[in-house]
Amino acid sequence: MKTSKNTPPGSARSEKSTLEERFFLSGPGRRLAELIRAGRIFLEFLRGFRKLHFVGPCVTVFGSARFSEDHVYYQLARQVGSQLAEAGFTVMTGGGPGIMEAANRGAQEAGGFSIGCSIELSEEQERNRYLDQWVDFNHFFVRKVMLVKYSYAFVVLPGGFGTMDEIFETLTLVQTEKILDLPVVVMGAEYWAEMIDFVSHTMVREGTISPEDAARWIITDSPEEAISTIVKAANTRFHLNLKPRWILGESGRTRKRAPKESGTEP
């Protein structure tokens, strides 16, 4: 297993990254500085494209970085990651701890491929150790493009502001047909109950979304049902027979591990 070298929260590198994005989003700057930033953002996109082009058909798992290993949602995410890998998907997450770690861990334990798109933050975000390949990003919006671009489905487990941002941005992209009608599976029904009720009743009643929009997600706490839905959609809607053509030095998916025995540690 390839182990990731973490950039500790609060490090000089993560502080610099946070300040860079803060300045970028603080209104117009000097034109030369804006041009230089645009170039850096382009290179950040290019680095993501090169790293992720041949990782295989992905499913992105969203969720909180704050759940510990003994939490029920961590264990649920671990099951989901394992079953996605067994179904032949690469498991992609934000690369951090909590739900993200659990999904990556489950994928590795099942012999699958595990990817992380991590973000440089001044606190909390630290790359987990269950990643076969990862890309570090400075800008949230670049990272979110990568998490969507390479995925054939999305699984949303309990989380905070970041997770809610990810789920609603994904649903908006589906609603506005900016991406295909990809499955969005919401797990942890009790946790999300008030949000689901607000979307399904209040927003529909007030006419801010249509009844069809409120049905764009699949709500289940069953990993089996979630993976079955995703596999069915992938088989009926999308072509997954990818043939690599290396042009920009991209790294491909080259191996498959033997599954780890249940309960063993890497």
N, C-alpha and C positions, 0 to 999 in steps of 0.2 A: 504494500500500500504506500502510495506517495503521501508524505505528510507535508502539510503546508506550514510555511514560516510566517507566523503571525506578526502583524504590525500592532503593537500594544496600543489600546485606547489611550489618548492623551499624548502620544509620541509627537516629536517635532514634525514628522512627515504628515501625520493625520491632521495636526493643527494647521499646517501650511495649506493642506487640501481644503479644509473647512474655510479658511480665510479667503482662499482663491475663489471659491464658489460664492461666498458672501459678497466679495467685491464685484464679481461678475453680475450678480443679481441686484445690485444697489443703484441701478440707473445708468445713464450713459457715461462712458469714460472717454479718455483720450482716444482718438481714432486709431492711432498706431497700436495702443494697448488692446483695443477691441479686436483689431486684426490679428494680433499675436494670440489672443485667447481663442479666436475662431479657429486658428491653425491648430492649437493644442486640442480643442474639442474634436476637430476632424481626425487627428492622430489617435485620439482616444476611441473614437468610433472604429477606425481602421484596425486598431489593436484587438478590439472585440470581434470584428468580422474575421480576422485571421485565426484567432484562437478558437472560435466556436463554429466555424464553417462545416467541419466534418465530425461533430460530436454525436451525430445520429439524431433520430427523432426524439425530441425532448418533451417532457411534461414538467412545468414549473410548479413548485410547491411554495406557497406564501404562508407566513405565520410569524408569530412573535419570537423575538430573540430572548425572551425573559423566562421561559418555562424550563424548569430543571429536569434532569433525567428521570426522576421518579414521578413526574406529573403525568396524568392520564392523557393529556393532549400530546405530550412528547412521545408516549408509547403509541398513540394512534398514528402520528406522523411517521414513526419508524416502520409500522406495519404498511402504511401506504407506500413509502419508499421501497420497501422490499417487494411488494406485489407489483409495483410499476416496473421495477427491474426485471422481475420474473416474466412480465408480459413483453419485454423487449425494448422498453423505453429507457432513455437516458434521463436521470433525475437531475433537474436543475433547480437551484435555490439561490437566495441572496448570499449564501456562503457563510453565514454567521452562526451563532449558537442557537439554543432553544429548538423551535420547530424546524428550522433550517438544518441544523445539525442532525436532528432525528431522521429527517427524510434522506439526507445524504448517507447517514449511517446505515439505514435500512437497505438502501440501494447497494452499498458495498458488501454488506453481509449476505445479500442474495446473489453476489457475483456480477452485479450490474455496474454501470458507469455513472459516476457522480461528479457533478459540475457545480461550481460556485461563482457567482458574479458578485464580488464583495465591493464594499464601499468604504472609502477612507472617512472616518468620523472621529471627532474629538473624544467620544466616549461610547461605551456599550458594544459597538460592533467589533468583533474579533473573529477572524477566519476560523472555522472549525477544522478538525483534523481528519475528516472523512471525505476528502476531496481528491479525485484523481487529476483534475485539471481546474484551474481557476483563472479569473481575470480580475484585477483590481481596477476600480473606477474612481474618479474624482468627483464626477457629476451624477446626481441622482437620475437626471433625465436620460443620460446615455445608458446607464445601467438598466433602466426600465425598458428602453428599446430592446436591449439584448434579451431580457427575460421574456419579452413577448415575441420577438422576431423568430426565435428558434423553437417555439413550443407549439405542440399540437393540442394541448389542453392545459387547464390550470386547476390546481387544487388549493382551496383556501381554508386554512385552519385558523383557530382563534389568534387574534393579534390586536395591535393597537392602531395608532394613526397611520403608520406606514402600511400596514396590511389593508386598512380600509381604503387608503389611497390607491393601492395596487388593484384591489377588486373592482372599485368603481371606475378607474381608468380603463381597465380591461373590458368591463361591461359597456362603457361608452364607445370604445373602439369597435366592439361587436355591433352595438346599436346603430352606429353611424356608418357601418360597413367599411370601416378603414382596415379591418382584418376580417378573415372568414369567420363563420359562425362556429367558433371553437367551444368545446364544452368548458363550462366554469362550474366546478364542483365545490360546494360549500359544505364543510364538515364541522361538527361541533354545534349542532342545531340549538341546544339549550343556550349556549354562549351567545349565538347570533340571533336569538328569538326576537328580541325587540327591534333589531335592525330589519329583519325579514318582515316583521309585521308592519313597520313603518313604510317600507318599500311597497309591499303587496297591497296595503290598504290606504294609508294616508296619501302616498304619492299618486296612486292610481285614482283615488277619489278626487283629488284636486286637479287631476289632468296633467300633471307635470311629466308623467310617463304613461305609456299605453299599457293595457293588460298584457300584451305580448312581451313588453319589456320586462315586466315583473316575473315572467316565466323563463327568462334567459338563463337562469342558474339552476343547477340540480342540487337539492339539499338532501344529504344522507350522512349517517354516521357509520355506514358499513363500508369498509375498505373494498370488499368484494363487489358491491354495487357500484362504487366509484370507478374501480378499474374496469369493470365490465362495460360501463357507459363510455369510458374513454376509448377502450379497444374497439368497441362497435363503431364509434364515430370515426376513428382512424382508418378502419378497414373499409368503411362505406363512402367516406368523403374525400380522403386524401391518398396520394401516391407516396409510398414510403420507400420505394426502391431507389435509394440515392447512390449515384456513381461519382466518386471523388475525382476531381481534376485539380491538381495542385498548381496554382499560379503565383500566389503571393507568399509561399512558404508556410501555408497553413498546416496545423498539426491535426492528424486524423485519429479516429477511434481504432486502436490496433489490438486490443486484447480484451479478454473476458476472464475474470477470475473464477475459481471454483467457489461456490457458496460456502460461507463460514458455518460451522456448526452452531446451533442455537445456544445462546448464552456465553459464547466465547468472546473474548476481547481481542481487538486487533493488536 
